[in-house]
Amino acid sequence: MTAAEIRPLAVGEERVAFELLGRSLHATVTDEVWECRAGSFPAERRFAAFAGGDPVGVAGSFATRLAVPGGKALPAAAVDGVGVRADHTRRGILTALMAAQLEDCARRGDVVAVLHASETTIYGRFGYGVATRSQALRVTRAALRPDAPAGGAVRLLSTAEARDVVPRLYAGPALRPGMIERPDVWWSYARHRLIGEHQVAVHTGPDGDDGFVLYRTEDVRTFDHPNTGAVLTVRDLHAADTRALAGLWRFLLRVDLVSEIRAPGRPLGDPLRTVLTDPRAAAVTGLDDELWLRLVDVPAALAARTYGPGEPVVVEVSDPLLPSNTGRYRIGPEEVRTTAAEPELRMAPDVLAMLYLGDALPSALAAAGRIEVADAAALPRADTLFPVPVPPWCGTPF
Ligand SMILES: CC(=O)SCCNC(=O)CCNC(=O)[C@H](O)C(C)(C)COP(=O)(O)OP(=O)(O)OC[C@H]1O[C@@H](n2cnc3c(N)ncnc32)[C@H](O)[C@@H]1OP(=O)(O)O
């Protein structure tokens, strides 16, 4: 238990809370930084811990929607800005903030909460599980196949144009499970940092603008290596289809004086390799957990997604943090309902979250000891119900 007082952040306390957050993340908050960030750090939806009148911990969220398998977009809390002052850590402050925040999310009607974790050992205990993963690509000496989709045009935008065009072009949840809407509060900072600090190119296909990429280049020449090309880093790339994706990569690969393109945070199964003459020219250099998911309203979340064909399974969930989720659910392609039937599989909320967007396979989690199997016949059924054809991916930092 913590001795700190946990309460909603009040209007007027935003900057002092943001400075505390900055210190916990080893960042300095100058007037200039605050000017860029103030719009993305409202008091609303933010909880703080106070000790001796000073804020010593903070955790916030913004309202968004998360795409789930089948095409629905659910009300979601995107959790951000979590930090505890270094002289108050490991006293239960985060635990108290997370409890207050989850209760608040439930009250507001958020069906799920999502976050990106600074460290992977923190959030499982609060019911968050890894629901999407991403890969980092390193592209060198690559060229597109002659039969790769073509025909579109790419143009570079000025920063002012990009601030207007890119938010309208981002299609978000319409594209893929795991993606979220980017509300104004998100764009408020992204307009400064993401757009302001990157080159922005837009792809136009037969039906108009259908993709964009934000990238920056870094001059890595040295005295000993004066002819080394720059490193181009892709920061945000979204394309409506493979034609737009190929068009944007065709453009990137033609930027002069570049020796290497780095593309972190790309989806698993990115079609890039399929349109290159040499798939190995796009090497996978990293595999990361991406979006962490927490089902805030388990029955509503389970009912909102679609499932693969097959017989239902009975899953028992125990959720000490949000006890109304505790129960037995009969999950099948026709319907999801609570049941009194004996459970076939038992799992904690973080494990259900890992299955929910289709990223993890039930039998793999059972083999790892994360799912308690009461009836082994249920596992192959669960393996056909939960997975999805295209790996889920978020693609939005927050
Ligand atoms: C969504 C985001 O914003 S991610 C950014 C998160 N913020 C940061 O990483 C900033 C730097 N770190 C911090 O501010 C703090 O260490 C926090 C917020 C991560 C944790 O805050 P604390 O108040 O110390 O957490 P709290 O005391 O409630 O710990 C709860 C449990 O989690 C464990 N834990 C907390 N942080 C960590 C960590 N970084 N690594 C491993 N375990 C951790 C604690 O040991 C404790 O375990 P126990 O219950 O078995 O004893």
The ligand as an SDF file (V2000), in Angstrom:
LIG
                    3D

 51 53  0  0  0  0  0  0  0  0999 V2000
    2.6780    3.4660  -20.5370 C   0  0  0  0  0  0  0  0  0  0  0  0
    3.9250    4.2140  -20.1680 C   0  0  0  0  0  0  0  0  0  0  0  0
    3.8820    5.3860  -19.9930 O   0  0  0  0  0  0  0  0  0  0  0  0
    5.3730    3.3460  -19.9760 S   0  0  0  0  0  0  0  0  0  0  0  0
    6.4320    4.4140  -19.0060 C   0  0  0  0  0  0  0  0  0  0  0  0
    6.5450    3.9260  -17.6030 C   0  0  0  0  0  0  0  0  0  0  0  0
    7.4130    4.8320  -16.8700 N   0  0  0  0  0  0  0  0  0  0  0  0
    8.7280    4.6260  -16.6760 C   0  0  0  0  0  0  0  0  0  0  0  0
    9.2980    3.6120  -17.0650 O   0  0  0  0  0  0  0  0  0  0  0  0
    9.4610    5.7350  -15.9580 C   0  0  0  0  0  0  0  0  0  0  0  0
   10.4760    5.2000  -14.9610 C   0  0  0  0  0  0  0  0  0  0  0  0
    9.8980    4.2810  -13.9800 N   0  0  0  0  0  0  0  0  0  0  0  0
    8.9720    4.6990  -13.0810 C   0  0  0  0  0  0  0  0  0  0  0  0
    8.5220    5.8360  -13.0500 O   0  0  0  0  0  0  0  0  0  0  0  0
    8.4840    3.6760  -12.0590 C   0  0  0  0  0  0  0  0  0  0  0  0
    9.5280    2.7890  -11.7630 O   0  0  0  0  0  0  0  0  0  0  0  0
    7.2790    2.8490  -12.5470 C   0  0  0  0  0  0  0  0  0  0  0  0
    6.1440    3.7860  -12.9510 C   0  0  0  0  0  0  0  0  0  0  0  0
    7.6430    1.9860  -13.7440 C   0  0  0  0  0  0  0  0  0  0  0  0
    6.8390    1.9120  -11.4100 C   0  0  0  0  0  0  0  0  0  0  0  0
    6.3420    2.7000  -10.3540 O   0  0  0  0  0  0  0  0  0  0  0  0
    6.3520    2.1560   -8.8430 P   0  0  0  0  0  0  0  0  0  0  0  0
    5.5030    3.1010   -8.0480 O   0  0  0  0  0  0  0  0  0  0  0  0
    7.7110    1.9000   -8.4030 O   0  0  0  0  0  0  0  0  0  0  0  0
    5.5840    0.7630   -8.9930 O   0  0  0  0  0  0  0  0  0  0  0  0
    4.9790   -0.0610   -7.7640 P   0  0  0  0  0  0  0  0  0  0  0  0
    5.6970    0.2790   -6.5120 O   0  0  0  0  0  0  0  0  0  0  0  0
    3.5020    0.1010   -7.7590 O   0  0  0  0  0  0  0  0  0  0  0  0
    5.3670   -1.5120   -8.2280 O   0  0  0  0  0  0  0  0  0  0  0  0
    4.4470   -2.5380   -8.4480 C   0  0  0  0  0  0  0  0  0  0  0  0
    5.1800   -3.7930   -8.7500 C   0  0  0  0  0  0  0  0  0  0  0  0
    5.8050   -3.6760  -10.0180 O   0  0  0  0  0  0  0  0  0  0  0  0
    7.1970   -3.9160   -9.8900 C   0  0  0  0  0  0  0  0  0  0  0  0
    7.8600   -2.9800  -10.7690 N   0  0  0  0  0  0  0  0  0  0  0  0
    7.5710   -1.6810  -10.8740 C   0  0  0  0  0  0  0  0  0  0  0  0
    8.3640   -1.1170  -11.7810 N   0  0  0  0  0  0  0  0  0  0  0  0
    9.1670   -2.0720  -12.2580 C   0  0  0  0  0  0  0  0  0  0  0  0
   10.1990   -2.0960  -13.1970 C   0  0  0  0  0  0  0  0  0  0  0  0
   10.5790   -0.9910  -13.8240 N   0  0  0  0  0  0  0  0  0  0  0  0
   10.8100   -3.2780  -13.4280 N   0  0  0  0  0  0  0  0  0  0  0  0
   10.4150   -4.3800  -12.7720 C   0  0  0  0  0  0  0  0  0  0  0  0
    9.4370   -4.4050  -11.8600 N   0  0  0  0  0  0  0  0  0  0  0  0
    8.8250   -3.2660  -11.6100 C   0  0  0  0  0  0  0  0  0  0  0  0
    7.5170   -3.6440   -8.4420 C   0  0  0  0  0  0  0  0  0  0  0  0
    8.6740   -4.3220   -8.0360 O   0  0  0  0  0  0  0  0  0  0  0  0
    6.2820   -4.1220   -7.7520 C   0  0  0  0  0  0  0  0  0  0  0  0
    6.3130   -5.5280   -7.6460 O   0  0  0  0  0  0  0  0  0  0  0  0
    5.7500   -6.2600   -6.3360 P   0  0  0  0  0  0  0  0  0  0  0  0
    4.3160   -5.8290   -6.2330 O   0  0  0  0  0  0  0  0  0  0  0  0
    5.9310   -7.7110   -6.6590 O   0  0  0  0  0  0  0  0  0  0  0  0
    6.5880   -5.7560   -5.2290 O   0  0  0  0  0  0  0  0  0  0  0  0
  1  2  1  0
  2  3  2  0
  2  4  1  0
  4  5  1  0
  5  6  1  0
  6  7  1  0
  7  8  1  0
  8  9  2  0
  8 10  1  0
 10 11  1  0
 11 12  1  0
 12 13  1  0
 13 14  2  0
 13 15  1  0
 15 16  1  0
 15 17  1  0
 17 18  1  0
 17 19  1  0
 17 20  1  0
 20 21  1  0
 21 22  1  0
 22 23  2  0
 22 24  1  0
 22 25  1  0
 25 26  1  0
 26 27  2  0
 26 28  1  0
 26 29  1  0
 29 30  1  0
 30 31  1  0
 31 32  1  0
 31 46  1  0
 32 33  1  0
 33 34  1  0
 33 44  1  0
 34 35  1  0
 34 43  1  0
 35 36  2  0
 36 37  1  0
 37 38  1  0
 37 43  2  0
 38 39  1  0
 38 40  2  0
 40 41  1  0
 41 42  2  0
 42 43  1  0
 44 45  1  0
 44 46  1  0
 46 47  1  0
 47 48  1  0
 48 49  2  0
 48 50  1  0
 48 51  1  0
M  END
$$$$
